Amino acid sequence: MKIYLTCLAMSAIALVNAQNCDLKFEGHIIDFHDNQVLDEALVSIPALNLSQLTDENGYFSFENLCQGDYEVLVTHEECEPLQEMVTLNQNETVSWFLEHHIIQLESIEAKGFQKRAVETQSETHIHQEEINKNSVETIGYLLKSVSGVSGLETGNNIIKPMIHGMHSSRIIMMNQGVRQEDMEWGAEHAPNMDLNAFEDIRILKGASALRYGGDAIGGIVITELPKLPKRDTLKGVVSMTGISNGRGGNLNAAIQKGFNSHWAFQAQASYKKHGDFKAPDYYLSNSGSEQKAFVTELAYGDFKRKISLSYSYFDTDLGIMKASHLGNLSDLADAINAIEPTVNDDFTYRIDKPFQNVQHHLAKLKYEKRFQNFGKLETQYAFQFNKRQEYDVRIGEVTDIPSMDVELSTHSAEAYLSIDNLDHFNLETGIDFNFQHNYSDPKTQNKRLVPDFNKWKTGAFVSANFRPNFQWKFNTGLRYDFMHMDTKKYYFKRYWNSMNYNDLYANNIIGDFGNEWLTHFKLDYHNISASLGASFAPNNDSEISMNYAYANRPPNPAELFSEGLHHSAVSIELGDVSLNPEKAHKITLNYAQNVAFLNGLNLNVLAYHNYIQDYIYQIPSGAEYTIRGAFPVWKFKQIDAEISGIDLDIDLDINQALSWNHQLSYVYANDKTNNLALIQMPPFEWSQELSYAWNSKLEPYISFSSQWVAEQNRYADYNFTINILENGEQVSKLVDISTPPSSYFLMSLKAGVSVNFFNHPLQINGKINNISNTSYRNYLNRFKHYADEMGRQFQLQFIYSF
């Protein structure tokens, strides 16, 4: 027995000796861009609970290590973290590179929002926390919480973002790095994007970010998926929100998985449904909606090179309030004068006609590579498919056939090169190509509002940033875009002649079909855009910046070719193929200041002036009588316009727990050609929020907010009269489509707490909107003539993270 134990002990000693625990692992951490060593980088070996900071030479060293495989983590302030697997069989020396980003200005943080100047342009971030708390809302609703951003609404479900009075084709929506193509030209077309998919949303209030396009006269909204984990880990979140008004809610789940082999994966899915909303005194019949969305991403690589594949799906049914579905202008005149909507049914989850069904698919393949001591190359290809069906109340054999059935397919390819290895200077350039095919299904048995078309776009840009010191910063950029559109369209001869097209475009006629001409148009547009800006930061607490942007936007298909009854808009829309590109000159002046008052006062003021030549403007121009009745006619015209305004943000931290925040926005818009006020412009708005957050384990908070929206006193009078038969006699009625609704004041309350649930945080949030159940109407809601806005609503939310 003694011999056995002796042999066992000697074997154990031999095994330990054979394991060789006197190995050394050392190396240097270097800046990838300029080969400078990085001091104070943290190098960790989690399995051994060892870590150390690099010295002034970027050097680190671990001694007395055993043979084996180790995960090593390297982090540095303002760097992308690095994760590597190291196999130790002998002494090992490495040189590892980090991508080092110098923060060029101070940020101002407040309530999940971040406001700053990017280069010399105003930018606001909406972060994950605020997105999670609004998971039951649409992206258009959340964007309205940013100063200078409002929404053009169609009922309670459809909200188009509006930046400084601009919307639709003048706003670029970037979905996961891809320009969203979802027939954004329609005023009643909301962005087909699920808010819950995003970790960060950026709002650029201007057109100087030329990488994304030269036609962003209003601004750019950039959404980003959560960053994939860079190490072997699994994390996720599940949230559920219930709402009282609408008797519905939202369920959302997301998961992320990282692997040591440089693979990473994430997926997110959500489902939202609610029934009819309720105004303080009645239900808004057929205002329900149902939404399903899904996104997934798979990636491989590290910070030197990475390839990723992603896919997202969005499907929604949107009820159109029954009271807005009018047979003719007499119904419209009666609806405007009525105290309550003409249709007022009991609550239901059923979505009847009229309604919209919209599907959007987006697939993207992206490759990026970083070149040491040079820069970064990004290439990507994306495909989008958007299908829109609008169902009207129809009779006979077409009862279940949509009034509009349109498919839009878009292919896009881009390549961008960033050069950032130069002192005080960086350069970015890129090219992009886009092909688009629009198809309207003739089975609707309706005249196509927008014809079938093929559209080619290509563009190239270059932008430069120069920072001679920590006080001054300059940037400039230039972009060229070419667009070619090929379309065949049937024109009613009566409309063709009224527009004098026979003198202008007789050679475009390729067929005669009774009361219609078949025409063939090939349109080319060459557009130049440019930007120039500078900023000055005299100290760490203040900065002033100025930017000039020149943007060109060619007319979109709806503006060029609309001709006929738009059922969901209950109006006749008439385009003009002779429209020229818009040319916008926008000047912005931004001032940011941190003041040592109480626990800190942050002030941000943005003033702007936008002069737009050949501004494409849709205005009412009377009525047209059809076999279905009389309908308002909206025509696209071109004018010169001036839009000026100011955005003010004041964030005051009274102490470490109590904060008081204010937002103010004002827009002044003029039709310079006719010396009239522009319609559909945001009225003056002032909002504030008082928040208290306890410093305790449960992280409780409570906040009270209010919003005052003034009556829009600047508007053009486009009212008109119609002649109708009543009781066998012809009478005249005034159709008042111009007079804005009165001002209103709203209050809301939010509160929340975080508890430990199975060793993971569970966030519980509650919210009350429109506390006083105020009856009001929103000037920017296209249904303001038919019904009040939604009344009081309670929300309860659970967010579980693991």
RAQUILIN-V752040 format. One record per backbone hydrogen bond with DSSP energy under -1.0 kcal/mol. CO is the residue of the C=O (numbers start at 1). NH is the residue of the N-H. Records with the same first field share a line. If there is no record, write none. Layout:
# RAQUILIN-V752040
CO=NH + NH
This chain:
# RAQUILIN-V752040
1=5
2=6
3=7
4=8
5=9
6=10
7=11
8=12
9=13
10=14
11=15
12=16
13=17
14=18
15=19
17=20
19=67
23=65
24=92
25=62
26=94
27=60
28=96
29=38
30=98
31=35
32=373
36=31
41=54
42=75
43=52
44=73
45=48 + 50
50=45
52=43
54=40
55=58
58=29
59=55
60=27
62=25
65=23
68=88
70=86
72=84
73=44
74=82
75=42
76=79
78=101
82=74
84=72
86=70
88=68
92=26
94=28
96=30
98=32
99=80
108=115
110=113
112=127
113=110
114=125
115=108
116=123
118=121
121=118
122=205
123=116
124=203
125=114
126=201
127=131
128=132
129=133
132=135
134=137
138=142
139=143
142=145
143=146
146=149
148=164
150=162
152=160
153=782
158=154
160=152
162=150
163=166
166=163
167=170
168=171
170=218 + 219
172=221
173=180
174=223
175=178
178=175
183=186
186=189
191=193
194=197
195=198
200=224
201=126
202=222
203=124
204=206 + 220
208=210
209=212
214=552
215=217
219=172
220=204
221=174
222=202
224=199 + 200
231=233
233=258
235=256
236=802
237=254
238=800
239=252
240=798
241=250
242=796
244=247
246=275
248=243
249=273
250=241
251=271
252=239
253=269
254=237
255=267
256=235
257=265
259=262
262=301
263=259
264=299
265=257
266=297
267=255
268=295
269=253
270=293
271=251
272=291
273=249
274=289
277=284
278=791
282=279
283=285
285=322
288=319
289=274
290=317
291=272
292=315
293=270
294=313
295=268
296=311
297=266
298=309
299=264
300=307
304=370
305=302
306=368
307=300
308=366
309=298
310=364
311=296
312=362
313=294
314=360
315=292
316=358
317=290
318=356
321=324
322=325
324=326
328=332
329=333
330=334
331=335
332=336
333=337
334=338
348=276
354=320
355=391
356=318
357=389
358=316
359=387
360=314
361=385
362=312
363=383
364=310
365=381
366=308
367=379
368=306
369=377
371=374 + 375
374=420
375=371
376=418
377=369
378=416
379=367
380=414
381=365
382=412
383=363
384=410
385=361
386=408
387=359
388=406
389=357
390=403 + 404
391=355
392=394
396=399
398=401
404=390
405=441
406=388
407=439
408=386
409=437
410=384
411=435
412=382
413=433
414=380
415=431
416=378
417=429
418=376
419=427
424=467
426=465
427=419
428=463
429=417
430=461
431=415
432=459
433=413
434=457
435=411
436=455
437=409
438=453
439=407
441=444
442=445
453=438
454=486
455=436
456=484
457=434
458=482
459=432
460=480
461=430
462=478
463=428
464=476
465=426
466=474
471=537
473=535
474=466
475=533
476=464
477=531
478=462
479=529
480=460
481=527
482=458
483=525
484=456
485=523
486=454
487=521
489=519
491=517
492=496
493=497
494=498
495=499
496=501
497=500
500=504
501=505
505=508
506=509
508=520
511=518
513=516
515=493
516=513
517=491
518=510 + 511
519=489
521=487
523=485
525=483
527=481
529=479
530=550
531=477
532=548
533=475
534=546
535=473
536=544
541=594
543=592
544=536
545=590
546=534
547=588
548=532
549=586
550=530
551=584
553=582
556=560
557=561
558=562
559=576
562=575
564=573
566=570 + 571
571=566
572=634
573=564
574=636
576=579
582=553
583=613
584=551
585=611
586=549
587=609
588=547
589=607
590=545
591=605
592=543
593=603
595=597 + 601
597=600
600=653
601=595
602=651
603=593
604=649
605=591
606=647
607=589
608=645
609=587
610=643
611=585
612=641
613=583
615=639
617=637
619=635
622=633
624=631
626=629
629=626
630=329
631=624
632=572
633=621
634=574
635=619
637=617
639=615
640=672 + 673
641=612
642=670
643=610
644=668
645=608
646=666
647=606
648=664
649=604
650=662
651=602
652=660
653=599
657=693
658=654 + 655
659=691
660=652
661=689
662=650
663=687
664=648
665=685
666=646
668=644
669=678
670=642
671=675 + 676
676=671
684=710
685=665
686=708
687=663
688=706
689=661
690=704
691=659
692=702
694=696
696=699
698=754
700=694
701=752
702=692
703=750
704=690
705=748
706=688
707=746
708=686
709=744
711=713
720=735
722=733
724=731
726=729
729=726
731=724
733=722
735=720 + 737
744=709
746=707
747=771
748=705
749=768
750=703
751=766
752=701
753=764
755=762
760=757
761=801
762=755
763=799
764=753
765=797
766=751
767=795
768=749
769=793
770=773
776=789
778=781
780=153
781=784
783=786 + 787
793=769
794=244
795=767
796=242
797=765
798=240
799=763
800=238
